[in-house]
């Protein structure tokens, strides 16, 4: 039995960008017996409210309920108590279950995550967390939980480095197993018959950005790059799916949120216009959009930092360095676009697309429990 444990509802495709949902489907497709409990709570949950009041009365910050012993006691513990020693907890949050519960219930825990809490919070550009570096109790609990677990698996090298930072660089508990792409069955069917490799003008480039916050994921840098390219006679277009840029430049088309599951034809029609995907983030733990573009047969131009350092590839597009100017990046793009390298790149993408699945990731994760010395994990060509 595998207990898939995440803060939230793994049956909700919106939870954690859909990763728990698609991991669950992959486990079921491999005929594993899985329990995936809903541990979500509402904003006005009574238990959370009382916890916050108690924290305030004690002069502490009322943030981080999901990291607390109270949350674990009321939302998680009962699911763990029913497990047998042969069962496995596959946790997608690096602080649950806690060391106390792991020890008390003698749990076999495998953590699989795109980063540690400390990695996210310590990055100066990350602003989507209520936790700050002042909340040391969260990091202490995370470190203890990791120490008590069987395996700590990062979805990228960046996450594995975070685990090693907690446990020491020589820890043999850590591994890196690349995650998959969140594609519905309907989208996969549409993708199988989609037209790729279309003929394009050598003097016209279309860039695609998928982001809730376009500026945070590199829209302003893309505007600067487009300006440089247009100064060289290249007509440039930006296609933005998700949030709306604050100051879109000319020839930027904004589509808003397009549900890949409900509107696969529309989503793929937009993707078919793109010459390259684009990601130049201020911070990105995983960079799942890089894998998405590969899955759709689109070469990716991505900054090779944070999580995308493991997914950005000069064999599948262009991996950018932080020190490169937009002039230098424009040089690289034009050389790539106007030579046979672009078509070779498309060919390589077709060869690796079938590996970008959660089924492959699940096989690799579980093989660590049986024969870790035999595992040769999939890696993208760099």
C-alpha positions, -999 to 999 in steps of 0.1 A, spaced: 0 0 0 12 35 -8 -1 65 10 2 96 -12 5 124 13 1 161 4 -13 192 20 -45 196 1 -67 174 -20 -48 152 -45 -80 146 -64 -82 183 -72 -63 189 -104 -55 225 -92 -36 212 -61 1 219 -64 -2 225 -102 -19 191 -106 12 171 -96 -5 150 -69 -34 143 -92 -11 130 -120 12 111 -96 -19 93 -83 -30 84 -118 4 72 -126 5 50 -95 -29 36 -103 -19 29 -139 10 9 -126 -15 -12 -105 -3 0 -71 -27 1 -43 -29 38 -33 -46 59 -6 -47 96 -13 -65 114 15 -78 149 13 -60 170 40 -73 204 28 -89 229 51 -109 261 45 -97 296 53 -121 299 81 -116 264 96 -123 264 133 -91 244 142 -69 268 122 -87 298 138 -81 286 173 -44 278 165 -39 313 152 -55 329 183 -33 307 205 -2 319 186 -12 355 190 -18 351 227 16 336 230 32 365 211 40 344 180 34 349 144 0 333 133 15 319 101 24 283 91 -6 263 103 1 236 77 35 231 93 22 228 128 18 198 151 -19 208 154 -24 204 116 -7 170 117 -28 158 146 -62 167 131 -56 163 94 -29 137 89 -24 114 118 -55 92 114 -45 83 78 -10 72 90 -22 51 119 -39 26 96 -7 17 78 12 -15 82 51 -17 84 52 -29 48 33 2 35 51 33 21 43 70 26 51 90 -5 51 126 8 51 156 -15 58 180 14 91 179 30 79 185 66 51 158 67 49 135 84 70 148 113 99 129 128 78 123 159 51 105 139 76 86 117 93 73 148 62 66 168 44 47 140 76 32 124 68 46 90 87 41 58 87 76 43 99 87 8 99 125 3 95 137 -33 96 174 -38 107 202 -61 125 221 -33 127 224 5 108 250 24 141 267 33 151 269 -4 119 287 -13 117 311 16 154 320 16 152 332 -21 149 370 -21 127 370 -52 101 345 -39 71 363 -25 43 337 -24 49 323 11 36 336 44 66 319 61 98 340 65 133 332 78 121 343 112 100 311 115 129 289 124 106 263 140 94 254 105 129 247 92 138 227 123 108 205 119 115 200 82 151 191 89 141 165 116 115 150 92 140 146 65 165 130 88 140 103 98 129 95 63 141 66 41 147 86 8 148 122 -1 142 126 -38 144 159 -56 125 165 -89 156 184 -100 192 187 -89 183 220 -72 159 201 -48 185 174 -42 210 201 -32 184 215 -7 181 180 9 219 177 11 221 212 27 199 199 55 216 166 60 252 171 48 267 169 14 277 132 19 242 120 27 233 88 9 196 94 15 193 118 -14 186 113 -51 174 132 -81 145 118 -102 131 141 -129 94 147 -126 68 143 -154 44 165 -173 8 171 -162 -11 160 -193 -47 148 -193 -55 117 -214 -76 139 -237 -47 162 -242 -23 133 -249 -47 120 -275 -49 154 -292 -11 157 -290 -6 124 -307 -23 137 -338 -12 173 -336 8 188 -365 43 197 -355 74 208 -374 56 235 -395 74 255 -420 82 290 -407 97 322 -421 134 327 -413 127 363 -405 98 358 -380 100 344 -345 71 335 -321 79 331 -284 55 314 -259 53 321 -222 30 302 -198 28 319 -164 4 331 -138 27 360 -132 43 369 -166 68 395 -152 80 370 -125 87 344 -152 105 367 -176 81 387 -197 101 419 -193 133 402 -204 114 388 -234 103 423 -244 139 434 -243 151 405 -264 123 411 -289 134 447 -293 170 436 -300 159 410 -325 136 435 -343 165 458 -346 181 431 -367 152 428 -390 134 399 -373 96 403 -367 88 390 -332 56 379 -315 49 370 -279 21 346 -269 12 347 -232 -10 320 -216 -21 327 -180 -18 361 -164 -18 393 -183 14 414 -185 12 448 -169 27 466 -199 25 443 -230 45 454 -260 33 455 -296 26 421 -311 20 405 -277 -11 383 -278 -26 374 -244 -50 345 -241 -57 344 -204 -60 311 -187 -66 282 -211 -77 249 -194 -56 222 -210 -80 195 -198 -112 212 -210 -99 230 -241 -70 208 -255 -76 218 -291 -74 255 -283 -43 250 -262 -25 230 -288 -35 254 -316 -18 282 -296 13 261 -290 15 253 -327 22 290 -335 53 291 -313 89 289 -325 103 287 -290 90 285 -254 105 312 -230 113 311 -193 136 336 -176 123 334 -140 133 354 -109 128 321 -91 115 287 -102 117 256 -80 110 230 -108 102 246 -141 75 222 -152 67 245 -181 100 236 -197 90 200 -198 55 210 -211 70 228 -241 92 197 -248 61 175 -246 43 198 -272 74 195 -295 84 231 -290 121 239 -283 127 259 -251 148 289 -243 152 289 -205 175 304 -179 196 276 -165 191 285 -128 173 270 -98 151 240 -109 154 247 -147 191 242 -144 182 205 -147 157 209 -176 171 238 -197 191 222 -225 212 233 -254 202 200 -271 165 207 -268 166 245 -273 189 270 -256 200 270 -219 208 306 -209 234 318 -184 226 347 -160 255 367 -172 245 367 -209 233 400 -223 202 402 -245 226 409 -275 244 377 -268 212 357 -264 199 372 -297 231 360 -314 226 325 -301 189 324 -311 196 336 -347 224 311 -351 201 283 -338 171 294 -358 188 299 -391 209 267 -392 201 230 -391 204 230 -354 168 239 -349 155 209 -368 180 186 -351 166 200 -318 130 191 -329 142 156 -337 158 152 -302 126 164 -286 106 138 -304 130 111 -291 127 120 -254 90 131 -252 78 96 -241 101 98 -211 85 129 -197 58 110 -178 49 105 -142 47 67 -149 84 67 -156 91 88 -125 70 65 -104 90 34 -116 122 51 -107 110 63 -73 98 29 -62 128 11 -76 148 29 -49 130 9 -23 139 -24 -39 172 -21 -57 187 14 -54 221 3 -67 205 -8 -100 187 25 -107 199 45 -137 175 75 -137 165 92 -169 183 124 -177 177 151 -204 204 155 -230 223 187 -219 
